[in-house]
């Protein structure tokens, strides 16, 4: 643990980038591997997977992003001013994702097409863009958390995002197969969607490495972006087809697992 702490402190950018590669591209690809053995997932099971991922994301947002952001801001600006700073960055993250969601052309499995002009894109790329919009803030969160120099924060957010990316990768690959795409194409698209996380991780880690005073802003921004994804996209998708009770139970399970892991890593 002391060695990991020293690496995170001495090489924040590389730590953040490496963590986002593992939690993003690595975990997404690993999660999509079972698509080689199954041709489709039931809608109810897909909802359970995504709801579990939402619970993990929600807990990671709170315990691995917002609380460390409040601690860092409070130490530098005082409790009240620090809290207002974190709230402002939280809102900024939500607004940024809202704008990306409004103007970027993309398509959801249930809701269909949204954003800008979609007719110029092949349908599979519209799905990839939608997943990319969701995955970028996750990579940003991992990059910022891992580069913060706090081992518990870095491990917590990396583990949390990695855990939720595994069922998400499987759900994406299976969803594309249901629409008629082949196994290799569906797996490849799921992997490509995870590659944006190291990009977000690099940006977040670079910001923290450039100036430690940006840490509470970056943590709050990443938290706001993730909250937008959870509230605007993941939860509505999983409550759309009459599986609300199971989806809620799966969300609670993911949340509780992440609470336990956060406590164990502290």
GIWOUR-V53933 format. One line per field, one symbol per residue. ss: DSSP state (2 for helix, 1 for strand, 0 for the rest). phi: phi as a letter, one per 20 degrees, with the letter a starting at -180 (. if undefined). psi: psi as a letter, one per 30 degrees, with the letter a starting at -180 (. if undefined). Layout:
ss=???
phi=???
psi=???
//
This chain:
ss=02222222220222222222222222222222222200000022222222222222222222222222222222222022222222222222222222222220011100011100000000222222222222222222222222200022222222222222222222222222220000222222222222222222222222222202222222222222222222222222220000022222222222222222222220
phi=.ffffffffecffffffffffffefffffffeggffdceadffffgfffffgffffffffffedcffffffffffecnffffffffffffffffffffffffdffabdfefnfbnffdfedfgfffffffffgfegfffgffffffefneffffffffffffffffffffffffffffeoeffffffffffgfeffffffffffffffffbffegffffffffffffffffedffgfededndfffffffffffffffffffffef
psi=eeeeeeeeefieeeeeeeeeeefdeeeeeeefeffffkflkleeeeeeeeeeeeeeeeeeeeffeeeeeeeeeeeffleeeeeeeeeeeeeeeeeeeeeeeefkklkleefaklbakfffkkeefeeeeeeeeefefeeeeeeeeefffjeeeeeeeeeeeeeffeeeeeeeeeeeeegglleeeeeeeeeeffffefeeeeeeeeeeeekfffeeeeeeeeeeeeeeeeefeeeeefgfggheeeeeeeeeeeeeeeeeeeeef.
//
